[in-house]
Amino acid sequence: MHRVNHLSTHPSYENTASTQSTGSSLPRELSSVKNINHSQSMHYISRLQNLLDFCSKENDKQRILREREGKFRAALLTKDTPTDTEKKANESVLNFVKGYQVDYNCLKSNMSKEDIKNLVFQKTDDNKVLIIDTKSQKISCGAASVLLELTNTAALNMPNTSISPLQAQPNTLSEVDKLWELLSDFKSKIEQLGEEQPDIFVNKSVNRFVNVNSMSSTNVAPNLSANRVKIGEDEVAILTQYPKDNQIEDQLRMYLKEKIDHVTVLSSNKDIECRGLKKYFSPDCRTEGAVSVTSELTGKNKLKDGTTCDHYSLNIRHENNTHTVKLLHVTNWPDHGVISSEDTIMLANEVEKHNKRVIHCTAGVGRTGVLAATVSMMKQQKNHISLQDVIIGLRKQRAANTVQTKDQLKLLAEIAHILNISILH
């Protein structure tokens, strides 16, 4: 390879100052880097790519890339203008990278065609690969990892990392596809069984939507689409739909009877407004049949990735019984959609603080299923349970289409990866 005249290291995420060294030896912080082989380096990069594929939001992708900044470090050096062959090799990945927002020199930007042209790959005598940015002499390691994945570069100089062990890592993306097929098949079987044995479902008149049939075996009140769900030995929560107007009294009675500590409402403000849902927890005093309720807004907050929450205290009274319930309303989680994995885990942490809990969205299967599955995975981390086990358990006990969309499943797969939980049984 060309003689090395100048070396620079990529700045850490916390400090953007670059370190320069002259001569042919690597800087001290890179000289102690652990050398790993081609198979291991491509494994790390493949896992990073899988994580990026799971991400439903761009800021999640950026967070993952930034977190890997300190874990993927390449030696960066400068050489003369890239050759035509090197430019052609770099442009071969342009279609993938040109619209991909990455941390470039610790700044968020879109990599342009000119940025790609400035990047070249160069092998050292001992078959390591150096990522060269001829313009600024350094590049984000997150971006480098993506480029390495696409060009099948031979090896990468990396340090020890806190990423889980290299051996026997699953192809998580294909597992998600397989799990979606298994869940679709399970849903079809439950629906077919329901046609043969209608009593496995509660009376259809209680359901808000005709395609969401609440299971009768776990129903907690005859006039409600509400189910007590357990995964393993742990009770996850009572999962319900947003009560219809004629069900609000029974919903409040259920909170009172079950001594519910905490209710999480995932129907967004847009849902409530567009569907004309009665906001039974809005701040005022009211009577629902024989039940009176006083509600007070106690606070508001925004989670890390923009999920907004309103907090209420509900005082419920029926005859001589009185009970106070904390209620958390997530105001901007879209119907059939997802929020970030980090915000989902933060919500699950809040839910898990309480012993007696209710979770509901509008239908009580999509967003409700995602949050319930996250709570369950957090509680079952040490019990070798899989994401498949959790969702099948939810579908057996709540409704056959709990966890409603593939995007919601991908979000749960990302959370399972974070919690070190397997996808398939």
ZIRANOR-V63022 format. One record per residue. RES is the residue in three letters. PSI is psi in whole degrees, 0 to 359 (* if undefined). OMEGA is omega in whole degrees, 0 to 359 (none if undefined). Layout:
# ZIRANOR-V63022
res = (RES;RES)
psi = (PSI;PSI)
omega = (OMEGA;OMEGA)
This chain:
# ZIRANOR-V63022
res = (MET;HIS;ARG;VAL;ASN;HIS;LEU;SER;THR;HIS;PRO;SER;TYR;GLU;ASN;THR;ALA;SER;THR;GLN;SER;THR;GLY;SER;SER;LEU;PRO;ARG;GLU;LEU;SER;SER;VAL;LYS;ASN;ILE;ASN;HIS;SER;GLN;SER;MET;HIS;TYR;ILE;SER;ARG;LEU;GLN;ASN;LEU;LEU;ASP;PHE;CYS;SER;LYS;GLU;ASN;ASP;LYS;GLN;ARG;ILE;LEU;ARG;GLU;ARG;GLU;GLY;LYS;PHE;ARG;ALA;ALA;LEU;LEU;THR;LYS;ASP;THR;PRO;THR;ASP;THR;GLU;LYS;LYS;ALA;ASN;GLU;SER;VAL;LEU;ASN;PHE;VAL;LYS;GLY;TYR;GLN;VAL;ASP;TYR;ASN;CYS;LEU;LYS;SER;ASN;MET;SER;LYS;GLU;ASP;ILE;LYS;ASN;LEU;VAL;PHE;GLN;LYS;THR;ASP;ASP;ASN;LYS;VAL;LEU;ILE;ILE;ASP;THR;LYS;SER;GLN;LYS;ILE;SER;CYS;GLY;ALA;ALA;SER;VAL;LEU;LEU;GLU;LEU;THR;ASN;THR;ALA;ALA;LEU;ASN;MET;PRO;ASN;THR;SER;ILE;SER;PRO;LEU;GLN;ALA;GLN;PRO;ASN;THR;LEU;SER;GLU;VAL;ASP;LYS;LEU;TRP;GLU;LEU;LEU;SER;ASP;PHE;LYS;SER;LYS;ILE;GLU;GLN;LEU;GLY;GLU;GLU;GLN;PRO;ASP;ILE;PHE;VAL;ASN;LYS;SER;VAL;ASN;ARG;PHE;VAL;ASN;VAL;ASN;SER;MET;SER;SER;THR;ASN;VAL;ALA;PRO;ASN;LEU;SER;ALA;ASN;ARG;VAL;LYS;ILE;GLY;GLU;ASP;GLU;VAL;ALA;ILE;LEU;THR;GLN;TYR;PRO;LYS;ASP;ASN;GLN;ILE;GLU;ASP;GLN;LEU;ARG;MET;TYR;LEU;LYS;GLU;LYS;ILE;ASP;HIS;VAL;THR;VAL;LEU;SER;SER;ASN;LYS;ASP;ILE;GLU;CYS;ARG;GLY;LEU;LYS;LYS;TYR;PHE;SER;PRO;ASP;CYS;ARG;THR;GLU;GLY;ALA;VAL;SER;VAL;THR;SER;GLU;LEU;THR;GLY;LYS;ASN;LYS;LEU;LYS;ASP;GLY;THR;THR;CYS;ASP;HIS;TYR;SER;LEU;ASN;ILE;ARG;HIS;GLU;ASN;ASN;THR;HIS;THR;VAL;LYS;LEU;LEU;HIS;VAL;THR;ASN;TRP;PRO;ASP;HIS;GLY;VAL;ILE;SER;SER;GLU;ASP;THR;ILE;MET;LEU;ALA;ASN;GLU;VAL;GLU;LYS;HIS;ASN;LYS;ARG;VAL;ILE;HIS;CYS;THR;ALA;GLY;VAL;GLY;ARG;THR;GLY;VAL;LEU;ALA;ALA;THR;VAL;SER;MET;MET;LYS;GLN;GLN;LYS;ASN;HIS;ILE;SER;LEU;GLN;ASP;VAL;ILE;ILE;GLY;LEU;ARG;LYS;GLN;ARG;ALA;ALA;ASN;THR;VAL;GLN;THR;LYS;ASP;GLN;LEU;LYS;LEU;LEU;ALA;GLU;ILE;ALA;HIS;ILE;LEU;ASN;ILE;SER;ILE;LEU;HIS)
psi = (170;150;139;120;340;137;145;152;150;134;152;167;325;331;119;2;127;156;129;150;143;161;183;356;154;151;155;318;340;341;337;7;140;129;125;159;175;315;316;318;317;332;314;314;320;319;321;317;321;316;317;322;325;333;130;346;146;324;334;318;317;320;316;317;319;321;331;353;311;351;336;103;125;152;131;132;170;141;183;178;137;148;167;322;317;320;317;319;319;320;343;340;7;319;328;318;335;328;10;115;123;168;107;113;41;16;138;129;164;130;121;174;322;323;316;320;332;348;132;159;141;132;141;173;331;24;25;160;131;132;122;127;106;350;307;357;11;160;150;133;332;312;318;321;318;316;319;319;319;337;0;44;151;318;168;138;110;152;174;145;170;8;148;162;152;328;141;42;136;158;89;325;314;329;323;316;317;318;321;320;317;319;322;319;318;318;316;320;319;316;320;318;323;329;325;326;81;337;358;344;155;168;126;339;339;344;138;327;141;337;8;104;116;137;137;333;336;9;139;346;133;334;12;148;80;131;136;122;130;140;120;228;358;132;125;303;172;122;130;166;169;124;139;164;319;4;354;319;314;325;315;322;321;318;319;311;317;357;49;131;324;135;132;119;119;357;125;167;323;316;309;318;311;327;358;37;142;120;85;350;8;150;104;186;136;169;131;98;238;4;133;146;137;126;140;130;118;349;168;149;163;131;176;319;23;1;127;142;136;141;134;157;121;126;115;133;134;119;241;8;135;140;141;133;134;136;130;120;116;114;349;27;115;148;136;8;193;160;184;157;321;317;323;316;323;318;317;321;320;316;318;346;342;145;316;113;152;138;131;149;229;305;336;23;326;278;321;317;320;312;319;319;321;315;315;316;321;322;333;14;323;0;13;39;152;164;322;313;317;310;321;319;317;319;328;329;337;290;155;342;27;135;95;329;161;327;322;323;319;320;315;325;321;318;319;320;316;321;2;44;136;156;310;155;*)
omega = (178;176;181;178;184;179;171;178;177;179;176;180;183;187;185;179;181;179;182;180;177;182;187;181;178;174;186;184;178;183;180;182;179;177;179;186;183;182;181;181;180;177;178;184;178;179;177;180;177;178;180;179;181;190;180;182;183;181;174;179;180;180;180;179;180;180;181;182;184;185;179;180;176;173;185;180;184;173;181;181;181;176;178;179;179;178;180;179;180;181;180;179;186;184;179;192;192;179;187;180;181;172;181;187;178;175;177;177;174;180;181;178;179;177;181;181;181;184;173;177;182;179;172;181;180;170;170;180;176;179;188;171;187;181;184;177;176;179;176;179;175;178;179;181;178;180;180;180;187;182;179;179;193;184;180;179;185;174;168;180;178;178;184;189;183;191;169;176;184;169;193;182;179;176;177;178;180;180;178;177;179;180;178;178;179;179;180;180;178;180;178;177;179;176;180;181;185;184;174;177;173;177;185;183;181;185;177;182;185;182;177;183;181;181;183;187;183;183;183;179;188;182;183;168;187;187;175;187;174;171;189;179;186;172;181;181;165;182;184;167;171;186;172;184;182;179;186;178;180;178;179;175;179;176;182;183;183;182;182;178;192;176;174;179;184;175;183;174;178;176;185;181;186;181;180;180;179;183;189;182;182;188;172;175;181;176;175;185;180;183;174;182;174;183;179;174;186;180;176;173;179;179;191;184;169;177;185;186;171;183;182;168;181;173;186;181;173;185;182;183;178;181;178;183;170;181;178;179;175;195;186;173;187;177;182;185;183;166;182;178;182;179;178;179;178;177;180;176;179;179;187;178;188;184;182;190;176;174;172;169;179;176;179;181;184;178;177;179;179;182;179;179;179;177;182;180;179;180;188;185;185;186;176;178;180;175;176;179;183;185;176;177;178;182;177;190;180;179;188;180;175;198;201;187;180;176;177;176;178;176;179;177;177;179;177;178;179;182;180;178;182;180;184;179;none)
